Each structure stands twice: as C-alpha cells, then as structure tokens.
C-alpha cells in the first residue's frame, strides 16, 4: 500500500497568492516524521519543512507552513505569497520510527507547482 | 561548504552495458542513501550506508545493482548489465549520524540515466 499520497500531479497559482499542496500518509507507527522537499529545474532536492508526529503545533518556516491533521493523516504544505521562484516539483516524505532505526524516507509522487504572473 | 555532488549528471547507455554512478556526500556525514525516481513515479529508496556498512539494502531491485562505499567516504552505484527499466533519475543523499526522526537528508542533483 502506498504510504505517501500526493493527489495533485500539477497545480497553478498566481503570484502573491497562497497555495496548498496536499499530502496524506499511512502508517501504524505512532512515531514518525513528515518532510517536504522542493525540486527546482536544477534537479537538487531542497529541504523545506519538517513536522514530527508528537509536535503540538504546526511547523512553520518562513513562507512555508504545514497543516498537520493527525487524525486525518494529512500533512499539507501551505506556501503563502507565492513567488515565481516557487515553481518546482514538491515532494512529501515520511520517516517512521523515533530513534535508533530511523533511516529511509518514503516519498510521494510529487506535485508540480507553476506560479503565474 | 560543498553539498552532495553526483557524477555524471547525465548518462546515456545501451542495454547490456555497464554504468557506474558516483556520489560524494557532505564531509562528515556518516549516512549515505541512494534513491531512484522512474518517470512520473515516486522517489524510491534503494539503500542506506552508515559509514562503509550497508545498513539497509531492502530497496535494491536485483543483483544487477551493486553499491559500494569503500572507506566510508564517496559511494558508487554500478548497474551491470543495464536494462531498459533501469532508466530514471538516481539521487544520492547524506545526513549526519543522529538516527532521530527529524534528521534531514541533503540531496544531490541526481544522475539522469537513460538506457536505450
């Protein structure tokens, strides 16, 4: 079963508007972490934001925030005040386990975001 | 500080040939990971090194793939013989050896492999 689901293959947003990229996940482990990465056309994967399963508050990093709804198993990325440079692929990922065995990330299929003028 | 570097950035080979991909992690990072993305699909885990040891190689597709990390520094991923379905982008990532859930991975730009 797919552990990370990103249902939006592509999204458009106008410059300066906010956009939400969806991510749902599936795990039976009570301890896990959720990550968002951005992949611009240059190819490099850039870490954006992290949310731990025990974190009480939604993570925020500048214009990025994570709408974490644990009961619904969703971890949507919200980008506020979109900029042209935000055009890229965005990947949601999960790591299961808290310590010791924590290792690989499981990724979704990604969402391609295009910011327009 | 240099990031994760991968070489080559692109490789086009014929079916049956051998290709070797190289990854130089960030200096001091004990953890090194290989991932692969086939067109339009999710990024899939291949294997994980801690220093020179293979911690988890559960994602390696078959025995045509051989990964090494001699001396615990750079790593190579060899595909021999290459098949059409091996085409995709191969990513390398590294991280510090903290072993905790919020440990983030630093990725390279990937190697685009095309098998014709």
Boltz contact constraints between the chains, C-beta under 6 A:
constraints:
  - contact:
      token1: [A, 33]
      token2: [B, 101]
      max_distance: 6.0
  - contact:
      token1: [A, 33]
      token2: [B, 102]
      max_distance: 6.0
  - contact:
      token1: [A, 43]
      token2: [B, 109]
      max_distance: 6.0
  - contact:
      token1: [A, 43]
      token2: [B, 110]
      max_distance: 6.0
  - contact:
      token1: [A, 44]
      token2: [B, 109]
      max_distance: 6.0
  - contact:
      token1: [A, 45]
      token2: [B, 107]
      max_distance: 6.0
  - contact:
      token1: [A, 47]
      token2: [B, 104]
      max_distance: 6.0
  - contact:
      token1: [A, 50]
      token2: [B, 102]
      max_distance: 6.0
  - contact:
      token1: [A, 52]
      token2: [B, 102]
      max_distance: 6.0
  - contact:
      token1: [A, 95]
      token2: [B, 101]
      max_distance: 6.0
  - contact:
      token1: [A, 98]
      token2: [B, 101]
      max_distance: 6.0
  - contact:
      token1: [A, 99]
      token2: [B, 99]
      max_distance: 6.0
  - contact:
      token1: [A, 99]
      token2: [B, 100]
      max_distance: 6.0
  - contact:
      token1: [A, 100]
      token2: [B, 99]
      max_distance: 6.0
  - contact:
      token1: [A, 102]
      token2: [B, 99]
      max_distance: 6.0
  - contact:
      token1: [A, 102]
      token2: [B, 100]
      max_distance: 6.0
  - contact:
      token1: [A, 102]
      token2: [B, 101]
      max_distance: 6.0
  - contact:
      token1: [A, 103]
      token2: [B, 48]
      max_distance: 6.0
  - contact:
      token1: [A, 103]
      token2: [B, 56]
      max_distance: 6.0
  - contact:
      token1: [A, 104]
      token2: [B, 45]
      max_distance: 6.0
  - contact:
      token1: [A, 104]
      token2: [B, 48]
      max_distance: 6.0
  - contact:
      token1: [A, 107]
      token2: [B, 42]
      max_distance: 6.0
  - contact:
      token1: [A, 107]
      token2: [B, 43]
      max_distance: 6.0
  - contact:
      token1: [A, 108]
      token2: [B, 42]
      max_distance: 6.0
  - contact:
      token1: [A, 109]
      token2: [B, 42]
      max_distance: 6.0
